[in-house]
Each structure stands twice: as C-alpha cells, then as structure tokens.
Amino acid sequence: LDILGQMENGYHEVRMVMQTVSDMSALLGVDEEKRTQWQFIKEHLPDYPLQERNGKTVFRYTEKGCDWWDGNTLGIQHIYPAGQIGLNSDPRLLEVAYNTVDEMQRWLDSNGSNSFFPAAVRIGYKPDSILAHLNTYSKHTNPHGIENWSTVPNTINEMFCMGHQDIIRVFPVWPRDKDASFHQIRVDGAFLVSSELKGGAVTSLTLVSEKGRDLTLQNPWKGKKVEITDPVAGKRTVDGDFIKMKTEAGQTYRFAMGK
C-alpha cells in the first residue's frame, strides 16, 4: 500500500477495490468472513494528500513525487470513475474536490475528458459551466479512443439522475431555469428512473425497481412532504430530506409533492 501511495492516485484504486469487493460479497452472500478485513484496509489507508495552489486547497497527485500535472486528469479520478467522493461526502473533502476541479479545468483533454466532466457533476460543480464546456467539447473535439464517446451522454445522464453513494437524486446538478425530462435512466441499485423538471420544479418522478432492493431517494421537493404511490404498500405521504423504503422487484413507484 505504501508503494501504491507513491503512484498516481494509487490510494483511490485500493479504496474502490475494497468497497467493490465488499459490496459484491454482500450482494452475492459469499465470503462474509473477509468483509471485516476489506473494510479495515479501506478505513486505514492514508488520507488523500493535499497542497495549496492559487490560494485554494486541492488534491496533490502523489504523496511523494509529482504534485501536479497539466497534461492529464488523474488528479480527479478518485472522484470519477473510482467514485470515492460525491455529494454525500464530508463537506471539507467535497470542498477540496470542488477546488481541484476548478483549478484543473481539464475540459478538453484528449484522454481524460470522459472522466473530468462526470467528476465535475459528482461534486456539484457549476451546472451552467459544465454545459457550456460540454457544448464546446461536442462541437470541436475529435474523440480520442472509444471511451470518449461516453463523455456527452454520461455527463448529461449524471446531471439528470445520480445514483451515487446509494442515494438517488433527480436533477442534482442541472440549471433550475432549464426545463428538462428523462426516461428510464438506470442507476445503481437496479432502478430505472424517469422524471421531468419544468418551471424550476420537479413535476413528475417514477421509479421502476428491477431487483427489489432498498431505496434511498433525496426528496426533490425540499422541505415539502412527498406522496408515494406504492403498488404493494398503498398510497402514503412521508416527509424528510431523504426517503428510505423497501421495494419489490418489477414494481413501479410514483412520487409527487404532497399536499
């Protein structure tokens, strides 16, 4: 692990592997006796190395050696695709992640735009800025490698609907003055989500549970009650910033702002 720490963002790879193998173990019901060790490794890795650039605290590329590099996006890949930082992370860590994206500005990178754009979304970067840069990227970039064909749809999908950190959010990083809708975006947890934003407010939200897993949904009507149409448990009204509930495989759930 010490050797990995001296490599470009080696820590995030270990964190991602330990989390992934733990999740797979729980889902498949195997190797339960190993989960404690995997969790121990993840929790005892060193903190991400930091540095100061232009008056902002940002991530350092390595603990020892290279501190910054202007020619790639490795400095944010623990955010995406490794998925170790998101909107539910510690506020201080999220601030450093935001500063790093803001300092890097690697929107047009031949081998890294496919990770930089969704990383910006994951940490709540300015949505108007993301869309403006995405417009420039789509008009003037010749994708380098097949992975870059994902840049535009992946970024837009994340802006519309995010299932990161076991929380489903609709329009989490999207300009509220731009009407938009999407149909059956698949997110973590095997959920298909459809929703519409109109006049700055979510007007519809439907979710299909493919595998019947537990659901945590961020209330899209902050401070308001939510009316749930549940084909199994019946219609009910709940409140709170996050809605937690059981789902049944193959069932469709509808959510609306409560009265």
URTASUL-V343494 format. One record per residue. N is the residue number from 1. RES is the residue in one letter. PHI is phi in whole degrees, -180 to 180 (NA if undefined). OMEGA is omega in degrees with one decimal (999 if undefined). D_FIRST is the distance of its C-alpha to the first C-alpha in Angstrom with 2 decimals. Layout:
# URTASUL-V343494
n,res,phi,omega,d_first
N,RES,PHI,OMEGA,D_FIRST
N,RES,PHI,OMEGA,D_FIRST
This chain:
# URTASUL-V343494
n,res,phi,omega,d_first
1,L,NA,178.3,0.00
2,D,-65,177.6,3.79
3,I,-66,178.6,5.33
4,L,-60,-179.0,4.96
5,G,-64,179.3,6.17
6,Q,-93,175.8,8.88
7,M,-89,-178.9,9.92
8,E,-64,177.1,12.58
9,N,52,179.6,11.49
10,G,-62,-178.4,8.23
11,Y,-59,-174.8,7.70
12,H,-67,178.4,11.04
13,E,-67,178.8,10.49
14,V,-66,178.2,8.13
15,R,-59,-178.4,10.78
16,M,-64,-179.1,13.49
17,V,-65,-179.0,12.68
18,M,-64,178.8,12.47
19,Q,-68,-178.0,15.64
20,T,-64,-178.3,17.38
21,V,-67,176.4,17.08
22,S,-66,179.4,18.28
23,D,-63,-179.7,21.13
24,M,-66,178.7,22.14
25,S,-62,-179.8,22.19
26,A,-67,-178.1,24.48
27,L,-67,-177.7,26.63
28,L,-88,-179.6,27.20
29,G,71,-179.8,27.56
30,V,-130,173.6,25.31
31,D,54,-179.8,22.48
32,E,-59,-177.1,23.18
33,E,-68,-178.2,21.93
34,K,-95,-173.5,18.32
35,R,-64,179.4,18.26
36,T,-61,179.3,17.73
37,Q,-67,178.7,14.46
38,W,-63,179.4,13.27
39,Q,-67,178.2,14.62
40,F,-62,179.9,13.08
41,I,-61,-178.6,9.46
42,K,-61,-175.5,10.76
43,E,-75,-176.2,12.76
44,H,-109,170.9,10.44
45,L,-72,178.9,7.93
46,P,-61,175.0,9.43
47,D,-65,176.7,12.59
48,Y,-62,178.4,13.24
49,P,-68,-176.3,14.40
50,L,-123,175.4,18.20
51,Q,-157,177.0,21.15
52,E,-107,175.6,24.92
53,R,-138,178.1,26.89
54,N,52,176.0,30.64
55,G,79,-179.7,30.70
56,K,-124,174.2,28.06
57,T,-83,-178.1,24.56
58,V,-132,176.5,22.29
59,F,-73,172.2,18.68
60,R,-93,-177.4,17.28
61,Y,-64,-179.7,15.86
62,T,-140,176.3,13.00
63,E,-72,177.0,12.02
64,K,-132,-179.3,13.32
65,G,108,-175.7,15.80
66,C,-60,179.0,17.56
67,D,-99,-177.2,18.70
68,W,-156,179.9,21.06
69,W,-146,-175.3,22.45
70,D,-90,-172.8,25.87
71,G,-116,175.7,25.73
72,N,-157,-177.9,23.34
73,T,-116,-179.0,22.07
74,L,-61,-177.8,18.30
75,G,-69,179.2,18.45
76,I,-123,-172.9,19.64
77,Q,-78,168.1,18.01
78,H,-76,173.0,15.88
79,I,-77,177.6,19.48
80,Y,-150,14.2,20.77
81,P,-91,-175.0,20.19
82,A,-68,172.7,16.95
83,G,69,-176.6,19.28
84,Q,-91,-180.0,17.19
85,I,-137,179.3,20.04
86,G,-159,-174.0,23.75
87,L,-64,179.3,27.11
88,N,-99,-179.3,26.22
89,S,-77,176.3,23.21
90,D,-54,-175.8,23.56
91,P,-54,179.9,26.33
92,R,-67,178.1,24.61
93,L,-64,178.6,21.53
94,L,-65,177.4,24.09
95,E,-65,178.4,26.03
96,V,-64,178.3,23.20
97,A,-62,178.3,22.63
98,Y,-61,179.5,26.41
99,N,-60,-177.5,26.59
100,T,-67,176.6,24.00
101,V,-61,-178.7,25.97
102,D,-64,-179.4,29.14
103,E,-79,-176.3,28.01
104,M,-72,-179.4,26.63
105,Q,50,-177.1,29.70
106,R,-93,-177.8,28.40
107,W,-71,179.8,31.03
108,L,-114,-178.7,32.18
109,D,-128,-171.4,29.23
110,S,-58,-175.7,29.90
111,N,-122,-173.1,26.52
112,G,-135,-179.8,25.20
113,S,-59,-178.2,28.16
114,N,-64,175.5,27.39
115,S,-102,-175.5,24.28
116,F,-69,-179.3,25.67
117,F,-61,179.4,28.82
118,P,-65,174.9,27.41
119,A,-64,177.6,24.68
120,A,-61,178.1,27.66
121,V,-66,-175.7,29.34
122,R,-57,-177.1,26.44
123,I,-105,173.0,26.48
124,G,76,178.1,30.28
125,Y,-66,-175.7,31.12
126,K,-56,-174.9,34.85
127,P,-63,178.6,36.27
128,D,-63,178.0,39.20
129,S,-66,178.9,36.98
130,I,-59,-178.4,34.78
131,L,-66,178.4,37.96
132,A,-64,178.9,39.52
133,H,-68,178.9,36.58
134,L,-67,176.0,36.40
135,N,-62,177.4,40.12
136,T,-63,179.8,39.68
137,Y,-59,-175.4,36.81
138,S,-70,-178.2,38.89
139,K,-89,-168.7,41.94
140,H,-124,-176.3,40.61
141,T,-109,170.7,37.41
142,N,-95,-172.6,37.42
143,P,-52,-179.6,34.30
144,H,-98,-179.0,31.85
145,G,91,-174.5,30.55
146,I,-63,-177.8,31.37
147,E,-64,-177.5,28.54
148,N,-76,174.1,30.45
149,W,-67,-179.8,33.39
150,S,-84,-168.9,31.49
151,T,-56,-176.1,31.35
152,V,-68,-178.7,34.74
153,P,-63,-179.6,35.02
154,N,-66,179.4,31.46
155,T,-63,-179.3,31.93
156,I,-64,179.1,35.36
157,N,-60,179.8,34.31
158,E,-66,178.4,31.57
159,M,-70,179.0,34.19
160,F,-76,-172.6,36.65
161,C,-151,-177.0,34.57
162,M,-119,177.1,30.99
163,G,-113,-174.6,29.45
164,H,-72,177.3,26.02
165,Q,59,176.4,24.47
166,D,63,176.8,27.12
167,I,-129,176.6,29.94
168,I,-90,178.1,32.62
169,R,-128,176.2,34.10
170,V,-106,-176.6,37.07
171,F,49,-175.2,37.66
172,P,-71,-179.3,34.79
173,V,-135,-178.5,34.61
174,W,-140,179.9,38.04
175,P,-60,-176.0,41.03
176,R,-69,179.7,43.37
177,D,-92,178.7,46.38
178,K,-113,177.6,45.63
179,D,-63,-178.6,46.92
180,A,-160,174.8,44.72
181,S,-152,176.6,44.28
182,F,-147,-176.2,42.08
183,H,-129,173.5,42.56
184,Q,51,167.5,40.14
185,I,-77,-179.9,36.74
186,R,-86,179.9,34.26
187,V,-127,179.2,31.35
188,D,-52,-178.1,28.58
189,G,100,-179.7,30.26
190,A,62,175.7,32.81
191,F,-116,172.8,35.23
192,L,-108,-171.4,37.70
193,V,-116,175.4,38.69
194,S,-131,-178.4,41.81
195,S,-161,177.9,43.00
196,E,-137,174.3,45.27
197,L,-116,-178.7,45.29
198,K,-144,-179.7,48.76
199,G,62,177.4,50.22
200,G,84,-178.2,46.95
201,A,-133,175.2,46.63
202,V,-74,-176.6,45.20
203,T,-104,176.8,48.31
204,S,-155,178.3,46.93
205,L,-154,179.6,43.83
206,T,-128,-177.4,43.63
207,L,-135,174.6,40.77
208,V,-106,178.0,40.77
209,S,-95,-178.3,38.47
210,E,-79,-173.4,37.73
211,K,-122,177.2,35.91
212,G,72,-179.8,37.11
213,R,-87,177.8,33.88
214,D,-64,-176.9,33.83
215,L,-117,166.4,34.42
216,T,-123,-176.9,33.47
217,L,-119,173.6,35.51
218,Q,-71,-179.6,35.67
219,N,-59,-179.3,39.34
220,P,-76,177.5,40.62
221,W,-117,-172.6,43.65
222,K,-51,179.1,42.09
223,G,82,-179.6,44.31
224,K,-111,174.0,46.48
225,K,-76,-178.6,46.91
226,V,-122,176.7,45.87
227,E,-97,-177.6,48.18
228,I,-110,171.5,46.56
229,T,-99,-173.4,48.55
230,D,-111,-176.7,47.01
231,P,-67,-178.5,48.76
232,V,-102,-175.3,47.87
233,A,-90,-179.8,48.01
234,G,91,-177.5,50.57
235,K,-77,179.3,50.82
236,R,-154,179.3,49.48
237,T,-122,-179.4,48.55
238,V,-131,175.1,45.40
239,D,-138,-178.1,44.02
240,G,119,180.0,40.79
241,D,-71,-179.7,38.04
242,F,-131,179.9,36.23
243,I,-103,179.2,38.05
244,K,-114,-175.8,36.45
245,M,-159,173.7,38.30
246,K,-82,174.3,38.38
247,T,-131,177.4,39.34
248,E,-114,-179.1,41.02
249,A,-58,176.4,40.15
250,G,84,-177.4,42.53
251,Q,-95,179.5,43.97
252,T,-110,-177.6,44.56
253,Y,-119,-179.9,44.20
254,R,-119,-176.0,45.93
255,F,-127,177.6,45.28
256,A,-146,177.3,47.73
257,M,-67,-178.3,48.32
258,G,-73,-179.5,50.23
259,K,-89,999,53.65
